[in-house]
Amino acid sequence: MRYQTVANILGWLLIIFAGLAIFPLLTATSLDEETARNAFAMMIVIAVFCGGAVILATRGAGTIDVRREGLLIVAVFWLLFPLLGAVPFVLSDSVATLTAGYFEAVSGLTTTGATVFTEISLLPQSLVLWRGLLQWTGGLATLMAWAILVAPDVRSAQFDPSLA
């Protein structure tokens, strides 16, 4: 297992995740949602700092075995990224506890559709956008996980010259 390569890829995924949060940050800024704006800014800073530190620490990482390291990347993504996705909910005081924010982020990233909110229309618009982006990201992550789990083992495939 190439843990350095896994960490490098997760670092890049953190940077991409931070880039995704720019859209709700711009929405919060344009709609004067100050608390939400500060929450998204903090999340972006945390993600870029952590992702950048991991990328710098794992420079020169090699290639990955999609079946082994890919599965680890997906598992870590679904366990740790909801913590980062919960930051805007918690810091904007939209949820009472970190557990509720984590549940909301896990719900989005796993595309289950469950929610802790009783009235979503009362949320700041930037947080509604963030919920949608989490679900969109979760859908993409689900497709990637599915592709990794069913990826053929190319090294064990036999080449039949008569089919060429």
N, C-alpha and C positions, 0 to 999 in steps of 0.2 A: 504494500500500500504506500503510495506516494503522498504523505500527509502535507508536505510543503506545496505540492501542486494543488491539492484540494484547498488549502488555505489561500493560495493565490487566487484561485477562481472565486472563492467566497468573498475575498477582498474586492474583486471587480464587481461581483453581484451587489455588494454594499454600495459601491459608487453608483451603479445603475439604479438601485433602490432610492438613493438620495436624489438622483436626477428625476425620478418619477414624482417625488414630493415637491418639485419646483412648481408643478401645475397648481396644486392646492395652495401653495405659498403665494403665487401670483393672484389667485382668486381671492384669498384672504386679504391681500394687500389692496386689491382693487375695490373690495366691498367693505373696507374699513373694519375687518374682524381682527382687532388687535391681539386678543388672547390667542386666537387660532394662528395668526401670523407668527407670533413669537414661538408657539409650539412647533410649527413646521420648520422654522429657522433653526431651532434647537435640534430637532431630529436630523436635519440635513447636516449640521455641524458634526453631530455624533457619528453619523454614517460615513461622512467623508473622512473624518479623522481616523476612525477605526479601520475603514477600508483602505485608506492610504497607508496607514502604519503596517497593515498586514501585507499589502502589495510590496512595500519597500523591504520588509523583512524577508519576503519570499522571492526576491528577484531571481531570475534564472531558473525558475521551476520548469520541469520537463513536461512531457505529455502525460495524458491519463489513460488508464484502462477504463473505458466507458462503463463496463459492467460493474466493476468494483468501486472505483472512486466516484463514478457518477451517482451511484446509489447513496454514498455517504454525503455527497454534496446536496442531494435532494433532501435527505433526512435532516441535515443541519439547517438547511434553508427553512424547512417547515417547523423546526423547533425554536430557532433563535431569531429569525426575522420577524415573527409576530411581536417579540419584545420591542423591536425598533418601530414596528407599525403601530404599537400601542401608545407610543410617546405623544403623538398629537392629541389623542383622546384624553389621556391623563393630564397633560399640561394645560389643555384648554378647559379643564374642569367639566368635560362632557360626561365623564364617568366618575363614579365615586372612588373606585379602587383600581389598582394596577391589574388585579385579576380580571375585572370587568373589561378593561382595555385590552388585555391579552386575549380574552375570549372573543372580543369583537374582531381583533386582528386575525386570530386563528380562523374564525368563521369566514372572514374574507379570503384569506390565503388558501383555505381548503375548499372554498366555494360551496359551503353547506347552506348558507342563507340564514342561519340563526343570528339573532341580534339581542343585545341587552337593552336597546332603546325601545321605549314604548311609543314614542312619536318622533319619527325620523325627520318630519318636516320642521320640527322646532330646532334642529341642529343648525349650526352655521353652515352656509353653503359650501365652504371649503372642506368641511368634514364630511359632508355628503359626497363630494367629489372624491375625497380620500377613500371612503368606503367603497365606492365604485372602482377606483383604481386598484385597491387591494383585491377585489374580486376578479378583476381583469388579470392582474398579475397571478393570482391563484389559478386561474384557468390556464394560463400559459405554463405555469409550473407543473400543473397536472399533466398537460400534454408532454412536457419534457420528461417527467418521471415515467410516464407510460412508454415513451420512446426508448428510454434507457432500459426499462425492465424487459421490453420485448426485442431489444437490439440483438441481431444475430451475432454469434461469436465468429468474427471474420477469420480469426487465426485457425479455427478448426474446420473451416469450410473447405471442401474438396473442389478443385478445378477440373472440369470435364472439357477437354479440348474439342470434343465432337460437338459441343453446344456453341462454340465460338464462331 
